[in-house]
Amino acid sequence: MKVRNKKILKKRFKMTAKGKIVHQTKGVNHLLSKRDSSRKNRDRKSRVLSKTFASKIIKGL
């Protein structure tokens, strides 16, 4: 993802109390009929970013 400004980062990413970066799964708005229910359930949950990407996001926040 190309980061253009800090407002975009604040909208898409949140930091937990322990300092992890959490974001919502992308691509869950349409074209869901071909996905099985377990994948759709999994995609509803938020995900934790890996440490390599998290360091870049923390600089922007």
C-alpha positions as CSV (number, residue, x, y, z in Angstrom):
1,M,0.0,0.0,0.0
2,K,1.3,3.4,-0.9
3,V,1.0,5.8,2.0
4,R,0.1,9.3,0.9
5,N,-0.7,11.0,4.2
6,K,-1.1,10.4,7.9
7,K,-4.9,10.7,7.8
8,I,-5.1,7.5,5.7
9,L,-3.0,5.7,8.3
10,K,-5.2,6.8,11.2
11,K,-8.3,5.6,9.3
12,R,-7.0,2.2,8.4
13,F,-4.7,1.2,11.3
14,K,-5.0,1.2,15.0
15,M,-2.5,0.5,17.7
16,T,-3.3,-1.9,20.6
17,A,-2.4,-1.4,24.2
18,K,0.7,-3.6,23.8
19,G,1.8,-1.7,20.7
20,K,0.7,-4.1,17.9
21,I,-0.8,-2.6,14.7
22,V,-4.3,-3.9,13.8
23,H,-6.2,-3.5,10.6
24,Q,-9.4,-4.8,8.9
25,T,-9.2,-7.4,6.2
26,K,-9.5,-6.0,2.7
27,G,-11.9,-7.2,0.0
28,V,-15.0,-8.1,2.0
29,N,-17.5,-5.8,0.4
30,H,-18.5,-7.6,-2.8
31,L,-17.9,-10.8,-4.9
32,L,-18.5,-12.9,-1.8
33,S,-20.7,-15.6,-3.4
34,K,-17.7,-17.6,-4.6
35,R,-16.1,-17.7,-1.1
36,D,-16.9,-20.4,1.4
37,S,-18.4,-19.4,4.7
38,S,-15.4,-20.2,6.8
39,R,-13.3,-17.8,4.8
40,K,-15.9,-15.0,5.1
41,N,-16.0,-15.5,8.9
42,R,-12.3,-15.3,9.1
43,D,-12.2,-12.2,7.0
44,R,-14.6,-10.4,9.3
45,K,-12.0,-10.3,12.1
46,S,-9.2,-7.7,12.4
47,R,-5.7,-8.8,11.7
48,V,-2.3,-8.0,13.2
49,L,0.4,-6.6,10.9
50,S,3.8,-8.2,10.7
51,K,6.7,-6.5,12.3
52,T,8.3,-5.4,9.0
53,F,5.2,-3.5,7.9
54,A,4.3,-2.3,11.4
55,S,7.5,-0.3,11.7
56,K,6.6,1.7,8.6
57,I,3.1,2.3,9.9
58,I,4.3,3.4,13.3
59,K,6.5,6.1,11.7
60,G,3.4,7.5,10.0
61,L,1.1,7.4,13.0
